[in-house]
Amino acid sequence: MLSLCRIAARLLLVSLSCSNAAILFAQDILPTAKILVISREYTKPGKDGPPHQAVEGAYPRALAAGKIPNHYFAAVSLSGPPRVLFFHGYDSYAEWAQGSRGGTTDPTVAATLAHTTAADGDLLSSKDYSVWVKRDDLSLNPGFRVSTRVEVIIQYLVRPGHAQEFEDLVKLYTEGYKDVSGMHWGTYEETYGSPGNAFLVIITHKSASELDAEEDNDKKFAETLGEEGLKKLALLEASCLESKQADVFLIDPKMSYPTERMVKADPEFWKPSRTVTQ
């Protein structure tokens, strides 16, 4: 009986340890919303960096002052054309529509937002919006990692009529990377916007130094798939993809208006945004 009690106690300790690990893991990953709306701003030559950041920084302060819960975070391109992506997450299209109509009755806040929008327009060469829906079936350990500073965003344009092949392609990548430590991504399918037939794969990193591990991860991936798997991968890419573009983005807290949950999870990083509680 004593032996059984000891075994039970040990099992209980193991269970508690596993539960604590799961809690810590859950705290380290913030779930992402079902609907992702991306506002993309291309800056004029010489207007990126500090000039754009100074103007965009006025938005979070004004939104916080007006208690407007239209939260987002900003990511600045480190490759490709100079641009900033603003990520807005919603749990439904209805919530998105409601958030788009959100405003303020405070005339001071409204005037500040109007002035900031005009000033922002002077810095931009173009701006557009796109709407994406999360595809959990094409994702691997998805979610926004706490302490994320860098994002790698890969956009795939799929040939019309080849969506199933693309899904097979992503699932092959999942099979190859599922046992690689720390590998994860979230996949989103475009529902509204242009160019259509597009998918985004978003990978979050706590620092750019994590990009240095990609070569070793790719070697493990190749070993897992083997020669036949890599041949199948190449055939699927050649058949279903119109184009593929990968870029690196740096998250900018000064141009962001994060949710209370994001701030509580990483307060020192988001502090410059001066967000308010919902």
N, C-alpha and C positions, 0 to 999 in steps of 0.2 A: 504493500500500500504506500509506504514511504517513497519507494522508487517511482511508483506511478505519479505521486504528487510532484516529485521533482521533475519528472518528464513533463507533466502538465505545466509546471511553472516555467520551465525552459521554453516550451511551445508558446506560452503566453508572452514571454519576453521577446521571442522572435516575432510573434504577431504584432506586438506593439512597435518593435523596431521597424518592421516593414510598413506599418501604418504611418509612422512618423516620416519615413523616407518618402512615402507616397504623398504625404501632406507637403513636405518640402519641395518635392518635384512639382506638385500642382501650384505651389506658390511661385515657383521659378518660371512658370509658363502661364501667361494670361491668355484665356481663350479669345479667339478672334470672332468678329461678327459674321453673320451669314452673308450680308450684302456689303460690298466694298465699293465706295464711290471715290474715284481718283480725279482730283483737279490738277491739271498739268500746266505749269506756267513756264514758258520759254522767255528768257530775258534777252534784251538787246545787248549788243557787244559793249562791254565795259560796265554794264548795269547789274551784273551778277555779284555775288559776294556781299560785302558790307552794305552797299546801297539798297539792295533788295531786302536784306535782313533787317535793316533799320525800319523800312516801311512795313514789312510783314509783322514785325514785332509789336506794332500798334494794334493789330487785330486781336490777339489774345487778351490784351489789357482792356480793350473796349468790350469784348464779349464777356469777360469776367465781371466788369463793372455793371453790365446790363443783365447779368445772370442768365445769359443765353447758353443753353446746353448743347450747342452745336460743336462738339469736340472733334479734334483732328490732331495728327502729327505730321511734321514736314520732313522730307528727305531730299537732300541736295545731291545732284549728280557729280560724281567724280570721274565719270567717263561718258562719252557721247556728247551731244549738244548741251550747253549750259541750261539747266532747267531745275525746277523744284516740283516734287510731287507732294500733294496734300492728301492724306488718307483719312477718309471719313467712314466709320463703320456703323452699320444698322442691322437690326435683327429682322427687318422685313422691308418690303417696298413701301408699305404704308408709313412706316416710321421715317423712311427717307423722304417721302413727300411732305410729311409733317415738318421735318427738320428744315427742308428747303424753304418752307413758308415762314419759318421762325424769324421773329424780329423783336423789336423793343419799342415800347411806348415812351421811353426816356428820350426827349429831344436832344439832349447833350450827347448821349451815346450814339443815337442815330446820325447826328451830324459828324461825329468822329469817324464812324464807319464809312459814311459817304465820302468824306475827305480822304480817308485812307485808301478807299477803292480807286478814287481818281488818281492819287499819287502813285498807286501800284500800277495802274494802266500805263503811265508814262514810262515805266521801266520795261514793259513787256513787248515782245514782238508777236506773241500769240498765246492763246489760252484755250484749253478744251477740257471736257469732262467725259468720263467713261464710267460704266457701271458693271460690276463683276459679281458673280455668285461663287461662293466657296464650294469646292469639290473635295469633300473629305475622302472620297473613294480614290482620288488621284494624289493624295497628300501622304506625307510620312512624318509622324510625330509633329503635327502642325501646332502653331500658336506663336504669340509674341513673347520672346524670351526677355525676362527682366534683365536689365543692364545691356540691352541691345544698343549698339552704336552704329552698326554698319548693316546694310541690306544688299544682297545680290538679287537682282530682279531679272529674270529671263522671260522674254516675250516670244511665244511661238505663234506663227501664223499658219493655220492648218488649211490644206487644200480642201475646197468644197467636196463633200462626199467621203472624206477620209477621217472623220472623227473617231470611228472605232479603231482605226489603226493608230491614231494618236493615243487613245486610251491604253492600247496594248503597249505602246512605246513607254508611256509613263510607268505602267505597272512593271515593265521590265527593269526600268531604272530603280523602282522601289525594291524589287527582288534583289538587285545587285548591291543596293546600299543599306538594306534593312539591318544588317549586322555590323555596319561601320559605326563606331562610337561617335555620338554627337551629331550624326547626320539627320537632317530634318528639313522639311519644306511644306509650304501651303500652296495649293494650286487653286486658281480662280479662272472661271470661264466668263468671257465677256458676254453680257446680255444686251447692253445698249451702248451706243457710241460707234466709233470707227477704229479700225478698218473692218471689224467683224471676223468671225472664225478665229478669234484670238484667245490665247490662254496665257496666264501669268503664273510663273513659279517664283515664289518669294522665299528666300533663305535669310534668316537673321543671324548676325554674328555679334558677339560682345566686343570684338576689336578686329581691326584689319589683320592682326597677326594670325587669326584663325584661317585667313585665306592661304597662308603659307603651308597649311596642312593639306591643301587640296590635292597636291601631287601624290602624297601617300594614300589619301582616300581613293583616288582614281585607280591606283595600283591594286588596292584591295577589291575595288569594284570589278576590275578586269579579271582578277583571279576568281572571284565568285561566279561571274557569268561564264567564263571560259571562252574558248575560241568560237564555239557554235553560237553561244549567246551574243557575243559581240558582232558576229556576222548578221544575226537576226536584227540586232539593234540598228546596224548600218542600213539594212534593207528597209526597215520601217521608217527611219528618218528620211531616206531618199524618196520614199513613196508618199508620205503624208505631209511633209513640211514644205510650206512655201518659203518661209524664212525663219531665222532664229537670231535673236539679239540679246546679249547679256551685258548688263551694266552694273556698276557699283555705286551705291548711294550712302551718304553720311547723314544720319538723323540729326536735325538741328532743333534743340529745345527752345531756342529763342523765337522761332517761327511757328511753334507748336502750341496747341491748346488741349493738352491731354486730359483724360478723364481722371476723376478722383482716385480710381483704382490704380491707374498707372502711376500717379504721383506718389501714392502711399507705398507702392512696391519699389520705387526708385527715386526718393525725394530729392537727393542731392543733384541728380542729373536734370530733373524737370523743374527745379526751383526757379530758374530764370523766367519761365513762362508765366509765373504768378497766377496760376489757375485758381478757380474757386470751387468749393464743394457744390455738387448738384443738390 
